[in-house]
Amino acid sequence: MEAIYPLIFLVAMAYSSVGHGGASGYLLVLALMGFAPAQMASSALVLNLLVSGVAFIAYWRAGHFVPKLFWPFALASVPAAFLGGILEVSPKLYSGLLAAAILFSALRLLTVKGRGEDQNAYTSPPLRLALPIGAGIGLLSGIIGIGGGIFLSPVLILLRWADVRRAAAASACFIWVNSLAGLYGHSARNLPDAGQLGPLVMAAFLGGLIGSRLGARRLGGAALCRVLASVLAVAAVKLLGRAIA
């Protein structure tokens, strides 16, 4: 059981380096360590709140946060995340959604790039697209128990609305508000065990502090993200096998 703490530390460090809270990684670790599904989502969201908050402060202080990349998506995602948090799904469906989220996260981590992109090449996200995208991400994130940054970041980058660092800053803030809404929904059914959560919070905080500073100020963390992405991809396939068994 002691192995859970360095794993949570590494997940927090890797994810925070790209502006993410790490909920999909925490869910994987908790699942492999035998935590009950009822406790997994709420525990992961608490860790997500902590690490995404630390990551947002680091990216904001480095000057990468652009409000227009955050609020149109958050406006629709927050109520949708709360709705997703109060919905109950079958264990197989939950495993399938979790596997898809982890695999998506792995693919996202493999796309991390460095600096040097022209900021003038990007356009602002129109409301007619941002609102439905935010609502869809929020609903799925609330059901699974994650903050949604693994979905928002690639949308911002692939649609050329932001470079990787501005996407990371917006995602960190987006993850925090969605995690809070999702946790509120989940807390109506299941509260995390404070005794088990305390040491995990410390491991996540230390990892998030180191990773977010590396990601916001340097190119560090990309190699670690790729290693983690490989591990997540293998685990996602295993979880998907459970879902269809």
Order of alpha helices (4+ residues) and beta strands (2+ residues): alpha-alpha-alpha-alpha-alpha-alpha-alpha-alpha-alpha-alpha
